[in-house]
Amino acid sequence: MGGRRSRSAVTVLVTDMDNTLFDWLEMWQAAFGAMLDRLVAESGVERETLEREFYALHQQHGTTEYAFAIQELPSLRARHPPEELPTRYASAIEAYRTMRRRTLRLYPGVLETLRTIRAAGTRVVAYTESRAYYAGYRVRTLGLDGVLDDLYSPPDHALPEGVTPSLIRRYPPEHYQLQRTVHRHIREGVWKPAAAVLLDILSDVGAAPDEAAYVGDSLIKDVAMAQAAGVLDVFARYGDVRDRPGYALLRRVTHWSPAVLAGSERLTEAEVLPTHGLADGFAELLDLIDFRRFTPRRPPASPAA
């Protein structure tokens, strides 16, 4: 993979996942939208009421993919005992899962590009703000287990009282574990665009900021974070969702803080100027960066329990 001298030399690639490696908004809109439609039709609760209640739960749990939301929606709990809600609204849960399966796929060229970068000896790390269960599920489903050296995500949210993993999982524990990619957790409460997120990841793998590149689709959460951490930034313009169908729904039920939401919508490339940009796809990385073999400065940290 030798190349032109003008390209930056990088030995560690850290990449965002959602809307960078795959179209998270398309998947989430299809899945959440289908579930919401069923809940409105079967419960008789106004859509606007359910959206407000989802927003409150997502803000509370720090994720727009809270797995136990149906059991905790106040309007539904007022109509039925909480323990009956998963069965009573099973069709809404299945609608979510069906649409998730149909729409979860990598952007064109992502798998081949990651394999090429890793073949050069570069350490390939993925980071997502999705909680651990969904992060691992996507890596397995998208065929990235072993293509990524490391996956970083927040830990899972707490389970409701009386609920254990064995009660809600359909398969043996090993089914939910990555076989070759190491899954580690970032510190709870440390979120993008804090530079500490990226610096902690690099410290874990034994890398320095000046040997790494970071790719992401958000000016405020990805580009600004990388620049603050002293890491080469690459803006995945193709993943910018602000003008996309489905963004309005995401905005109404988001877990993002009002400050982060406002900042992400206000910023332009004139205010946060990316060092590099990917206009059409992830594969353009190969034309921008000279990927080289990584030698850790110290042994990587042990995987999170």
C-alpha positions as CSV (number, residue, x, y, z in Angstrom):
1,M,0.0,0.0,0.0
2,G,2.9,2.4,-0.6
3,G,1.8,5.7,-1.9
4,R,2.4,9.3,-2.5
5,R,4.6,11.2,-0.1
6,S,2.0,13.9,0.3
7,R,-0.4,11.5,2.1
8,S,-0.4,11.5,5.9
9,A,1.1,8.3,7.4
10,V,-1.2,6.6,9.9
11,T,-0.8,3.4,12.0
12,V,-4.1,3.5,13.9
13,L,-7.5,4.1,12.3
14,V,-10.4,4.9,14.7
15,T,-13.7,5.0,12.9
16,D,-17.2,5.9,14.0
17,M,-19.8,3.3,13.1
18,D,-23.2,4.8,12.9
19,N,-23.7,6.7,9.6
20,T,-20.0,6.2,8.8
21,L,-19.8,2.4,8.3
22,F,-23.5,1.8,7.8
23,D,-26.7,3.9,7.4
24,W,-27.9,4.0,11.0
25,L,-30.6,6.6,10.4
26,E,-32.2,4.4,7.7
27,M,-32.1,1.4,10.0
28,W,-33.4,3.2,13.0
29,Q,-36.1,5.1,11.2
30,A,-37.4,1.9,9.6
31,A,-37.3,-0.1,12.9
32,F,-38.5,2.6,15.4
33,G,-41.0,4.0,12.9
34,A,-42.6,0.6,12.4
35,M,-42.8,-0.1,16.1
36,L,-44.3,3.4,16.8
37,D,-46.9,2.9,14.1
38,R,-48.0,-0.4,15.7
39,L,-48.1,1.1,19.2
40,V,-50.3,4.0,18.0
41,A,-52.7,1.6,16.2
42,E,-52.9,-1.0,18.9
43,S,-52.9,1.3,22.0
44,G,-55.0,4.2,20.9
45,V,-52.5,6.6,22.4
46,E,-51.8,9.7,20.4
47,R,-48.5,9.6,18.4
48,E,-47.4,12.9,19.9
49,T,-47.9,11.6,23.4
50,L,-45.8,8.5,22.8
51,E,-43.1,10.5,21.2
52,R,-42.8,12.8,24.2
53,E,-42.6,9.7,26.5
54,F,-40.0,8.1,24.3
55,Y,-38.0,11.3,24.4
56,A,-38.1,11.3,28.2
57,L,-37.0,7.7,28.5
58,H,-34.2,8.2,25.9
59,Q,-32.9,11.2,27.8
60,Q,-33.0,9.3,31.0
61,H,-31.1,6.2,29.7
62,G,-28.7,7.9,27.4
63,T,-29.7,6.0,24.2
64,T,-32.3,6.2,21.5
65,E,-32.4,2.4,21.5
66,Y,-33.6,1.7,25.0
67,A,-34.7,-2.0,24.9
68,F,-37.3,-1.8,27.6
69,A,-39.1,1.4,26.6
70,I,-42.4,-0.3,25.9
71,Q,-42.5,-1.6,29.5
72,E,-41.8,1.9,30.8
73,L,-44.0,4.2,28.7
74,P,-46.4,5.9,31.1
75,S,-49.4,5.9,28.8
76,L,-49.1,2.1,28.3
77,R,-48.5,1.4,32.0
78,A,-51.7,3.4,32.7
79,R,-53.7,0.9,30.5
80,H,-52.1,-2.4,31.4
81,P,-49.9,-4.1,34.1
82,P,-46.3,-3.5,33.1
83,E,-45.5,-7.2,33.1
84,E,-48.1,-7.7,30.4
85,L,-46.8,-5.0,28.0
86,P,-44.2,-7.1,26.1
87,T,-46.8,-9.7,25.3
88,R,-49.6,-7.4,24.6
89,Y,-47.4,-5.3,22.2
90,A,-45.4,-8.2,20.8
91,S,-46.3,-7.3,17.3
92,A,-44.7,-3.8,17.8
93,I,-41.5,-5.4,19.0
94,E,-41.4,-7.9,16.1
95,A,-42.0,-5.0,13.7
96,Y,-38.9,-3.3,15.1
97,R,-36.8,-6.4,14.7
98,T,-38.0,-7.2,11.2
99,M,-37.3,-3.8,9.8
100,R,-33.9,-3.7,11.6
101,R,-32.9,-7.0,9.9
102,R,-34.0,-5.7,6.5
103,T,-32.1,-2.4,6.6
104,L,-28.9,-3.2,8.5
105,R,-26.1,-3.3,6.0
106,L,-22.7,-1.7,5.4
107,Y,-22.2,1.1,3.0
108,P,-20.7,0.0,-0.3
109,G,-16.9,-0.5,-0.2
110,V,-16.6,-0.4,3.6
111,L,-15.7,-4.1,4.2
112,E,-13.2,-4.2,1.4
113,T,-11.6,-0.9,2.6
114,L,-11.3,-2.1,6.2
115,R,-9.7,-5.3,5.1
116,T,-7.2,-3.5,2.9
117,I,-6.2,-1.1,5.8
118,R,-5.9,-4.0,8.2
119,A,-3.8,-6.0,5.7
120,A,-1.3,-3.1,5.8
121,G,-0.8,-3.8,9.5
122,T,-2.8,-0.8,10.7
123,R,-4.7,-1.3,13.9
124,V,-8.4,-0.8,13.1
125,V,-10.7,0.4,15.9
126,A,-14.4,1.2,15.8
127,Y,-16.2,3.4,18.2
128,T,-20.0,3.8,18.6
129,E,-22.2,5.6,21.1
130,S,-24.7,2.7,20.8
131,R,-24.8,0.6,24.0
132,A,-22.8,-2.6,24.2
133,Y,-25.5,-5.1,23.2
134,Y,-26.4,-3.3,20.0
135,A,-22.8,-2.5,19.2
136,G,-21.8,-6.1,19.4
137,Y,-24.9,-7.2,17.5
138,R,-24.1,-4.9,14.6
139,V,-20.4,-6.0,14.4
140,R,-21.5,-9.7,14.3
141,T,-24.4,-9.1,11.8
142,L,-22.4,-6.8,9.5
143,G,-19.5,-9.3,9.2
144,L,-17.0,-7.1,11.0
145,D,-16.0,-9.6,13.8
146,G,-12.2,-10.0,13.1
147,V,-12.1,-7.2,10.5
148,L,-12.0,-4.8,13.4
149,D,-9.2,-5.2,16.0
150,D,-11.2,-3.4,18.7
151,L,-14.7,-2.2,19.3
152,Y,-15.4,0.5,21.8
153,S,-18.9,1.3,23.1
154,P,-20.5,2.5,26.3
155,P,-21.6,-0.4,28.6
156,D,-25.2,-1.5,28.5
157,H,-27.8,0.4,30.4
158,A,-29.0,-1.1,33.6
159,L,-31.7,-3.8,33.4
160,P,-35.1,-3.2,35.0
161,E,-35.5,-4.6,38.5
162,G,-35.9,-8.4,38.5
163,V,-34.7,-8.8,34.9
164,T,-31.5,-10.7,34.2
165,P,-29.8,-11.4,30.8
166,S,-30.7,-15.1,31.0
167,L,-34.4,-14.2,31.2
168,I,-34.4,-12.1,28.0
169,R,-31.9,-13.8,25.7
170,R,-32.9,-16.5,23.3
171,Y,-29.5,-18.0,22.8
172,P,-26.5,-19.2,24.8
173,P,-24.1,-16.5,26.2
174,E,-21.4,-17.3,23.6
175,H,-23.8,-16.3,20.8
176,Y,-23.7,-12.7,22.0
177,Q,-19.9,-12.5,22.2
178,L,-17.4,-11.4,19.6
179,Q,-15.0,-14.1,18.6
180,R,-12.0,-12.1,17.2
181,T,-12.7,-8.4,17.7
182,V,-12.0,-7.3,21.3
183,H,-15.0,-5.4,22.8
184,R,-14.0,-2.7,25.3
185,H,-16.1,-0.1,27.1
186,I,-15.6,3.6,27.3
187,R,-16.1,5.3,30.7
188,E,-19.7,5.9,31.5
189,G,-20.7,9.5,31.2
190,V,-17.9,10.5,28.9
191,W,-19.5,11.3,25.5
192,K,-18.5,12.8,22.2
193,P,-17.4,15.5,21.5
194,A,-15.1,15.3,24.6
195,A,-11.6,14.7,23.5
196,A,-11.2,12.3,26.4
197,V,-13.3,9.7,24.5
198,L,-10.7,9.4,21.7
199,L,-7.7,9.9,23.9
200,D,-8.8,7.1,26.3
201,I,-9.2,4.8,23.3
202,L,-5.7,5.5,22.0
203,S,-4.2,5.2,25.4
204,D,-5.9,1.8,25.8
205,V,-4.4,0.4,22.5
206,G,-1.0,1.9,23.2
207,A,-1.0,4.6,20.5
208,A,-0.2,8.3,20.4
209,P,-2.6,10.9,18.9
210,D,-0.1,11.9,16.1
211,E,-0.1,8.4,14.6
212,A,-3.9,8.0,14.4
213,A,-6.7,9.1,12.1
214,Y,-10.4,9.4,13.1
215,V,-13.3,9.1,10.7
216,G,-16.8,10.3,11.5
217,D,-20.0,11.8,10.0
218,S,-20.6,14.7,12.5
219,L,-18.8,18.0,12.5
220,I,-19.3,18.7,16.2
221,K,-19.1,15.1,17.6
222,D,-16.4,13.7,15.3
223,V,-14.4,16.3,13.5
224,A,-14.2,18.8,16.4
225,M,-13.4,15.9,18.9
226,A,-10.6,14.6,16.7
227,Q,-9.1,18.1,16.3
228,A,-9.3,18.7,20.1
229,A,-7.5,15.4,20.7
230,G,-4.7,16.2,18.2
231,V,-5.8,13.4,15.9
232,L,-6.0,13.6,12.1
233,D,-9.7,14.1,11.3
234,V,-11.7,12.8,8.3
235,F,-15.3,14.0,7.8
236,A,-17.6,11.4,6.3
237,R,-19.8,13.9,4.4
238,Y,-21.9,11.1,2.9
239,G,-23.2,10.2,6.4
240,D,-24.4,13.7,7.3
241,V,-28.1,13.1,8.2
242,R,-29.3,16.6,9.0
243,D,-31.3,16.9,5.8
244,R,-32.4,13.3,5.5
245,P,-35.9,11.9,5.8
246,G,-36.3,10.5,9.3
247,Y,-34.1,13.1,11.0
248,A,-37.2,15.0,12.2
249,L,-38.4,11.9,14.1
250,L,-35.0,11.3,15.6
251,R,-34.8,14.9,16.7
252,R,-38.2,14.5,18.5
253,V,-37.2,11.4,20.5
254,T,-33.4,11.8,20.7
255,H,-31.2,11.1,23.7
256,W,-28.8,13.9,22.7
257,S,-28.7,16.9,25.0
258,P,-30.3,20.1,23.7
259,A,-26.9,21.7,23.6
260,V,-25.3,19.0,21.5
261,L,-28.4,18.9,19.2
262,A,-28.3,22.6,18.6
263,G,-24.6,22.6,18.0
264,S,-24.7,19.8,15.5
265,E,-27.4,21.6,13.5
266,R,-25.8,25.0,13.6
267,L,-22.2,24.1,12.7
268,T,-21.0,24.3,9.2
269,E,-17.6,23.4,7.6
270,A,-16.8,27.1,7.6
271,E,-16.8,26.9,11.4
272,V,-15.2,23.5,11.9
273,L,-13.0,22.9,8.9
274,P,-12.2,19.2,8.3
275,T,-8.7,18.2,7.4
276,H,-10.0,15.6,5.0
277,G,-13.5,14.8,3.6
278,L,-15.1,11.8,2.1
279,A,-17.7,12.9,-0.4
280,D,-18.9,9.6,-1.9
281,G,-17.8,6.8,0.3
282,F,-15.5,5.2,2.9
283,A,-13.1,3.8,0.2
284,E,-11.8,7.3,-0.5
285,L,-9.7,6.9,2.7
286,L,-7.2,4.9,0.6
287,D,-6.5,7.9,-1.6
288,L,-6.0,10.3,1.4
289,I,-3.9,8.3,3.9
290,D,-0.9,6.1,3.8
291,F,-1.8,3.3,6.2
292,R,1.2,1.6,7.8
293,R,2.0,-1.1,10.3
294,F,1.2,-0.3,14.0
295,T,3.7,-1.0,16.8
296,P,2.1,-0.4,20.2
297,R,4.1,1.8,22.6
298,R,2.9,-0.4,25.4
299,P,0.7,-3.5,25.7
300,P,-3.0,-2.8,25.1
301,A,-5.3,-2.7,28.1
302,S,-7.2,-5.8,29.0
303,P,-10.8,-6.2,27.6
304,A,-13.6,-4.8,29.7
305,A,-15.5,-7.5,31.7
